[in-house]
Amino acid sequence: MSFPLLTATAVLPAVGAIATAAVPAKRRTAAKWLALLFSLATLVLAAVVAVRFDPGGGRFQLTESHAWIADFGVRYELGVDGIGVALIALTALLIPFVILAGWHDADPQETGSSRWRPTQGFFALILLVEAMVIISFEATDVFVFYIFFEAMLIPMYFLIGGFGDRAGPHGEKEAATQRSYAAVKFLLYNLVGGLIMLAAVIGLYVVAGTFSLSEIAEARASGSLDMATNTERLLFLGFFFAFAVKAPLWPLHTWLPNAMGEATAPVAVLITAVVDKVGTFAMLRFCLQLFPEASKWATPVILVLALISIVYGALLAVGQRDIKRLVAYASISHFGFIIMGIFAMTSQGQSGATLYMVNHGISTAALMLVAGFLISRRGSRLIADYGGVQKVAPVLAGTFLIGSLATLSLPGLAPFVSEFLVLVGTFTRYPVIGIIATFGIVLAALYTLVLYQRTMTGPVKPSTEGIADLRLRELAVVVPLIGVLIFLGVYPKPVTELVNPAVKHTLSDVHKKDPKPEVEAAHK
């Protein structure tokens, strides 16, 4: 293609970020609408990418390649496979809802400190994160990917620390302290992972002489690139560590509950539904493709860590008293399923993991944003401060219920299909792991239904009597997300057809085939 469609899809929200930040301080409403328009325009471009992509064509399509830092072998190379297209579409779909949901989150507030919260900066940072995430899904040069993988930490740091939740249980001053702590913890964890990855990126260049995925693949195929076993394993560990922090995988997960708890609900969605997907996506694109033998070597340990994430995250979600921290621990459990599906090394497992990335993003967005609307009304994140909400705000309670049911993977809603595929794909190769992982489903039913029961049912508490039902803007956020959850729950074919060819390529990289059934089907 002569038109750089992938570049345009990533550059457009970056331009929107600059334009939004440049809006005069008193024109806050104009800045909001400008940010929303740029996010919708990015969604249109993402739809064009999805339409132009041919699932039956080559592995990487819509490619762009230009010399950048020639002395160091760095090229500006972009390309997408079906997995990248699906996640670009997810990102572009969620950002307009994040902006709408956070419409008033950065408005000036009369607080004890009388701090000015720049509205323009809030929405500009959201668009900037979108741009960096999209180009991360497009990059086929390892160095280009690394730059944006790390750069997205900067706007996220300010979104968490500078525009965090003001509904803390201990007052504005304590809330500000907790926001700063969460932002610094988020930054430090991810920076450490990124620095270790940087060493591995440099090591890869020393060994391969290039950062290009396509050139490394050609060198492997021709036999001109033969990494020593120990070298490949060390490089794999450097990459995987950074991705496991971002994902997050136990025991590198502890930054997530703090970050999601102290961020506003839309920013929490940005963290777990968008930014964290870069980690699991990179495991598929870089770990398995660049280091196939090391990936197989590390699989048993990674599967155990994923299993611990599933059960540990779910158990801690059961015991949470904070709504947003409950969703955060539930997400840790769900990311365990995604990573388990990736390293099961089966077509069902990896297709399910990719589908899970998409479905988890939508279901978590639906639940967290409705929870955010509830928290903004009461001014508290504590579950104990609610009760009987369904009697005073039935639409809010109904949408909260659907989001909760999606989180526990109820059949008929999108996450069920992906979780089922992950479990089937894992069981066919690692039956013990697959069986134990099903315990996470039981715990998911426990923490989601108990959350709904404690907040929405029972007698109306005095503190919830004045809670208003969802308004038009809030319905415009929630209803489309619920519609997508139902549509993909009954008809996931558009996404599975998109990602299945890419999954086959990934399995061929690691020289894995699906296990044959132990009992052959009877032929009549």
N, C-alpha and C positions, 0 to 999 in steps of 0.2 A: 504493500500500500504506500502511496506517496504521502498521504496525510498521516502524521504521527499520532494515531488514535490513543495509544497507551500513554504517551507523554501528555497529551491533552487531558486525559481523564485524571491524571495526577496533578497537573499544573493548575487546572481550573479551580479546585478548592484552595490552592495556595494563593492564587490571584484574589480569590474571594476573601481570604484571610487578610491580605494587605488592604483591600478596598474597605473591608469592615472596620479594621483598625483605624483607617484614615477618616472615618465619618466624624464630624465635629461632636464634641462631648455632649452637647445638649440634644443631639438628634439620636437618642437611644432607640426609639422605635424604628427609625429608618435603618439603623445598623442591624437590628434584628431581622427585618424583612429582607435586607440585602444578603445577610448570611443564609437565610432560608432559600432565597432564589438561587444562590450559587450552589447550595446543596442539592436542590432539585435539578439544576442543570447538570451537575455531576452525575446524578442518578440517570438522567437521559443518556449521557455518554456511556455510562456503565451498561445500560441496556443495549446500546449500539454494539459495544464490545461483545456482549453475550450473543447478539444476533449474528454478528460477523464471524464468530468463532464456529468452526466446523468440528464437532466431536469426532467425526471419522477421518479428519485430516491429520496433519503431522502433529508431533508432540507439542512443540512450541510454535504458536501462531501470532500473527500481527507483530512480528519481530521488528525491532529497531536496533541498529548497531552503529556507533560513532566512536571515533578515537577521542579519548579524554586525557588521561595522563600516560602518554606513550612510553615515557622512560621507565614507568613502573608496571607496564602491561595492563593498565586499567582502561577498560572500554565502557562506554555508556551503552549497555545492552539490556534490552527489555524483551519480554515475550511471555505469553500466558499459555498454560494448559487448562484443562477443564477445572481442576482444583482451584487454580488462581482466579479463573473467571467467576466461579461460584462465590468465592470469598470477597472479591471486588464488588460483586452484586450485593452481598450481605452488607458490606460496609456502606456502600452508597445508599442502600435502602434505609439503614438505621439512622444515619446522621440527620436527615430532616426531622425524624421523630425526636431525636435527642435535642435538637434546637427548639422544637415546639414545646417539648416537655420542660425545658429549662428557660422558657420565655421570660420569667420574672426572677430567676435565681440570682442574677447579678444586678438587679435594680438597686439603687442606693437605699440604704436602710438607716433609720434613726435608731442607733444603738448607743450603748454607753460610751464606746470609743469614737462614735460618729465617723467611722472610716468610710471613705469613698470606694465603692466597688465598681470599677470601670466596665460597664456593660459591653462596650465595643471589644475590649480585650478578651472577655469571656468567650464570645462567639467567634472571634478571630482565632483563638487558640483551638477551639473545636475543629474548625475548618483546616487548620494547619496539621492537626493530628490526622485528619482524614487523608490529606494529601500524602503524608509520610507513610501511612499504612498501605494505601493503594500502591504506591511505587514499590513498597516492600514485596507485595504480592506479584509485582511485574518483573522485578530485577532478576536477570539471569547471569549477571556478573557478581561474584561473591563480595567484592569490595564495595560496589554500589549498594548492595543489600545491607552490608554492615553499617554504612554511613547512616542510612535512614532507620535501620533497626535501633541504633543508638540515639539518633537525633530526636526521635519521637518522645524520648524521656523528658526533654526540656519542657515542651508545652504541657505534658501531663503533670510534671512537678508543680507548675503554677496553677493548673486547674484543681489539683488536690489541695495544695497548701494555701493558695490565694483566694480560691473561690469555693472552699469546702462548706460542709453542712453546718448550719447555724442552729440545728436542733439538738445539740448535745445535752446530755442529762445534767451537766454541772455548771451551766451558765456560759456566757459569751467568752469570758477570759479563758476558762478551762477548755472550751471548744477550740479556741484559736491555738492553744498549746497542743492539743491532740491533732489538729490539722497539720501543724508544722511537723510534729513527730511522724505522722503517717507519710507525709510527702518526702521527708528525708529518708525514711526507711525504704520507701518505694525506690527512690533514686539510688541509694547505696547498694541495695540488693542487685538491681539491674545493671548498675555500673560495674560492679565486681564481675558479674556474669559476662558483660560486654568486653571487659579488659582481658579476661581469659580467652574469650572468643577471638579477640584481636591477635593474640599470640598465635592461635591456631590458624587464623587467616594468613598471617605472615608465613607460618610454617608450610601451609598449603602452597603458597606461591613459590617458596624455595624448592619444594618437591616437584611441583607440576610446571612451574614457569609461566603460569597464567592464572587469572581469576575467572575465566569464562567457563561456564558449565558445559557449553557445547564443545569447546576445545578439549576440556578434560575428558568428556565422554568419548570423543574421537580418539584421543590418545590411549584411553583404556581399551577401546575396541581394536585398535591397531597393535596393541602390545608394547607401545613405546613408553607407557607410563606404568610402572610396576612399583607400588609403594611397599616398603618393608612392613611386615605385620605390626611390629611395635609402633612404628611411625604412624600408620593408619589409625591404630587404636588411640594413640595420644591425641591426634588431630580430631578424631571423632568425639572424644571426651570434652575437648575444648569447645567444640560447637554445641554439643548436646547440653553441657552445663548451662550455657547462656540461654538456650531454648527452654530448658526445664525451669529456670527461674522465671522466665516470661510466661510460661504456660498457665499456671505454676504447678509443679510436681512436688509431692512430699519428698524430702523435708525442706524444700526451698520455697515453701508456699507462704511463710508467715507474714510477708508484707501485704498480702491480698486482703485479709479481713480488716486490717487497719486502714488501708487505702479506700476500700469500698465503704467502710463504716463512716469515715470522716468526709468523704466526697459527697456532693449532692447526688441525688438519684440518677440524673442524666449522665453525669461524669462517671458514676459507678458502672452504668451501662457501657459507656465508652471504654472503660478499663477491661471488663470481663467479656463483653460481647464483641469487641472490635480489636483492641490492642493485644490482648492475650492470645488471640487466634494466630497472630504472627508467629508465636512460639511453636504451636503445634503444626502449622503450615510448614515452617522451616525444617521441622523434623522430617517431613515427607520429602521436601524438595532438596535439602542439602545433606542431612545426615545419611539418608538411605541412598541417595544418588552418588554422593562423593565418596562415601566410605561403606560400601556394601558388606564387605567381610567383617569390618568392625561392628556394623549394625547387628549382624547375626550373632557375633560374639557377645555383645552386651544385652541381647534380648532377654535372657532369663532374669537378670537383675532389674531391668527396666520394667518388666511385667510385674515383678514383685512390688516395686515402688508404686506402680500404677494401681495395683490392688490395694496397697496400704492407703493411697490417696482416696480411693473409692469408699472404703469402710471408715477410715479416720475422718474424712470430711463429713460424711453422713452422720457419724456419731456425734461430732461436735455441733453439727447443725441442730440435732435433736435437743441439745442442752442450752441453746442460745436464748438470751432474753432480749436481744437487740434484733429488730427485723432485718436490717441491712447486713449485719454480720451473719445472720442465718443464711441469707441468700449467698453470701460470699463463701461460706463453708460448703453449701450445696454445690456451688460452682467448682470448688476444688474436687469434690466427688465426681462431678461430671467430666472435668478434664482428665481425671483418672481413667474414665471409660474411653475417652478419645485417644489417649496415649496407648492404652491397652489395645485398642483396635488397630492403631498404626503398627505396633510391634508384634501383633499376632501374625503378621506376614501372610495374610490370606486376602483374597479379593473381597469377600464379604466384610471382613474386619476393617480394611482400609476404606472401602466405600462407605461403610457405616460410620467410620470415624470422621470422614469428610462431611457426610451428611449431618453428623452430630454437631460439627462446628457451626454449620448454618442454622440448624434447628435450635441448638442451645443459645445462639445469639438472639434469635427471635423470641424464644420463650423467656429467657432471662430479662430481655428488654421489656416484655409485656408485664411480667411480675414486678420487677424493680420499679418501673415507672408508675404503675398503679400504687405500689407501696409508697413511692415518693409523694404522690398526690395526697395519700392518706396522712403521711407524716407532716406535710406542709400545713394541713388543716389543724392538726392537734399540737404540732410543735414538739413531738416526742418520738423517738425511735423505739421505745421500750414496749414490748408486747403487753406487759401488765397494765399499761395505760389505756388499753382499748377493750372493747367488749360491746356486743350487740350492734355493731356498725351496720349490719344488713337491714336493721329495722329503720334506721334513719337515712341510710344512703344505699339503697338496694342495687343500683347500677354499679356503683363502686365495688360493692361486695361481690356482685356477679362476675365482673371482669377480674377481680382478684382471685376468685375461685377458679376461673378458666386458666389463668396464669399459673396457679398452684398445681392444677391437674396436669398441665403441660410439663411442669417441672418434675412431677413424679412419673412422667412418660405414660400417661393414660392412652390406651388404644383409641385411635381416631384423631389424635393430636400428633403433630409432627415429630417430637422427640421419640415417640414409641418406635417408629420404623428404624431410626438410626441406632437406638439402644439395642433393639432386637438383632440387627445385623452385626453389631459389635460383639454381642454375646455369642451368636451363632458362629461368627468367624473365629472367635477365640476358642470356643469349645472344640471345634473340629481339629485344632492343633494342640491346644493346651486345656484339656477337659477340666482338670482340677482348678486351674485359675478361673475358667469360665463359671464353674459351679459356685465358687466362693464369691465371685463378683456379683452374682444375683442377690446376695444378701444386701447389697447397696440399694436394690430396688425396694426391698421391704422397708429399709430405713428411710428412703425417700418418701414413701407413703406416710410414714410416721411423722416426720418433721413438717411436711407440707400440710397435712390434714390437721395436725395439732395447732399449727400456726393459724390456719383458717378458723378453727373452732374457738381459739382463745381470743381472737381479735374481732371476728364477725358475728359469732352466735352468742346466745345467752342474753341475760338482761342488759339493757342499755345502761352503761355507766354514766354518772353525771358529767364526766369529762368528755364523753362522746356525743352528748345530746345535741350539740349544735353543729355537728359535722355535716357539711353540705355535700350533695351528690356531685357526680362528675359534670363539669361544664363542657360547652361545645368544643373548646380548644383541646381539652383533655380527652374527650371522646374521639376527636380527630387523630389523636396519638394512639389510643388503645385499640379502637375498632379495627383499623387495617392490620395491625399486628395479629390480632385474634383471627382475622380472616385468613391470613397467610398460614397461621398454625393449623387451622382446620383444612385448608386446601392441600398443604404438603402432608398432612396426616392421612388423607384419603387418596392423594395422587402425588407421590414423591418422584414420579418418573422424570419430570423435567430436570431435576437435579441429579438423579442417579445416572441418567443417560449422558449428562455432561461430564461427570467425574469418572465413570467406569473406565474409559480408555486410558485416562491418566494413571489410574490405579494399576492397570495392566503394565504400563511402562515402568512404574515404580517397582512392581514385583519382578519384572525382568531385570532391573538394575541389580537386585539382590539375589537373582537366580533362584527365586522361590516359585513354587507352583502350589495350587490348592491341594490339600490332602484328598486322596480318593476315599469315597465312602466305604466304611467297613462292610456294609451290606449292600450288594448291588441291587438295583431296582429290577423287579421281575419284568420280563418282556413277554408280552402275550402274542 
